[in-house]
Amino acid sequence: MAFTSFSPLKNRIINPIFKHISTYKHPNFIDFRAPLNSGPVCASITTESSKKDDKLRSGVEGLPVGLKEELMPKHIAFIMDGNRRWAAEKGWSSMAGHGAMRMALKPLLRQCSEFKIKAVSIYAFSTENWNRPAEEVNFLMEMFEDLLSIDAEELLSLGCRISVMGNKTDLSKTLQKLSFEIEQKSKVNLGTHVNFAINYSGKYDILQACQNISNKVRDGLILPNQIDENTYEQELDTRSNDFPSLDLVIRTSGEIRLSNFMLWQMAYSELYFVKKYFPDFGKDDLIRVLLAFQESRSHV
């Protein structure tokens, strides 16, 4: 497992292993017109792309110049950290930060689909997040309902398959219903497989897999010496994925930790820690990470 830290100094990306350094400007300007403790959050996104950025995105077959199809990661995960700090620094409520997260996520998922990345996993809500203020949790749960109904329509139009990972029994009946419906509606789609981790815990994922296998041994459905990695992975939340193992994990906000996310699946992944808060992480940032990832893999 290798990791790369992205320096906050002059917006530079630094790969400590291969000394990959590049500079960039974030293309998206997010203008929130919502005061502290306001009602529904609204945002408008405008994109200002220079000719250089346009050229960067104009590679053959949908890939930007410099990216190679054979070195693209098959499964990417985002730990979307820093939303509350992003809002706090602007004097806004936590809900404004989560609303900005949603707005930043949509173009990233669209780009992953355009790049034909096989799977993308999104750490939306951990089991530990229930400890946050009730107002914030309720806002997030309502936002996830919109995400699985309104935002999911664009993903369906792109041919994406959608799954919800995590312990669904603690979610509202409405959210459970939406999760089931979107999974059924998209299960035959062959595009990017988008996994939303809601009420997810990497430890719990491993624990429930052990319990399920133990029950099968007890019931005589499998012998202990028949248990291997494939058997185990069929009990994890990523069992419906063609490529369950993570190649690339991106965590924003500068925190260097895994936060109990997909611990089994990221055994051989490369970890990229970005100083930017997630609402400021844009399409060009993803391209830079992919370029650094491919440079790393080309030396393996």
Secondary structure by P-SEA (a helix, b strand, c coil): cbbbbbbccccccccccccbbbbbbbcbbbbbccccccccccbbbbbbbcaaaaaaacccccccccccccccccbbbbccccaaaaaaaacccaaaaaaaaaaaaaaaaaaaaaacccbbbbcccccccccccaaaaaaaaaaaaaaacccaaaaaaabbbbbbbcccccccaaaaaaaaaaaaaccccccbbbbbbccccaaaaaaaaaaaaaaaaaacccccccccaaaaaaaccccccccccccbbbbccccccccccccccccbbbbbbbccccccccaaaaaaaaaaaaaaaaac
